[in-house]
Amino acid sequence: MAGYKRKTAFSPQQVLEKAEELLPDMVGVTRSTSSAHGATYNGAEGTVTLSVHRHGPYTEVVATTDRLRTSRLDYEVQRYLNRLPYEPHDEAGPGSGEPRVAGP
C-alpha cells in the first residue's frame, strides 16, 4: 500500500470533481463510493481512496492505493495530484515531463 499527500488551493468539491474528470480516463477506474470528504475508485489496476479536508485556505488531499509505489495506478495518482493547483493563482496542469495538449 502506498499513500500520497498534496496541499491545494482547490476546495474539496473541486478536488473530487477533478478526480472524476481525470482518474477514469488516466487509469481506467470507476467511482465506487463518495462523500463530501472523499471518494473510492476501483478498477483492474487496483483501488485508490481519496480523502479531502479543508484547512483554512487550503485543502489537504490524501490518496491511498492498494498497490506498490511502482504500479501504474500509483504513477497515475501522482500525476493527478500534480494537476491540482498548489497556490490560488497557479495554473494546474501536467508536470514538466508530460506533453501539453493544446486546448480550445
Helices and strands as residue ranges (DSSP letters): E 2-8, H 12-27, E 29-35, E 38-43, E 46-55, E 58-65, H 72-82
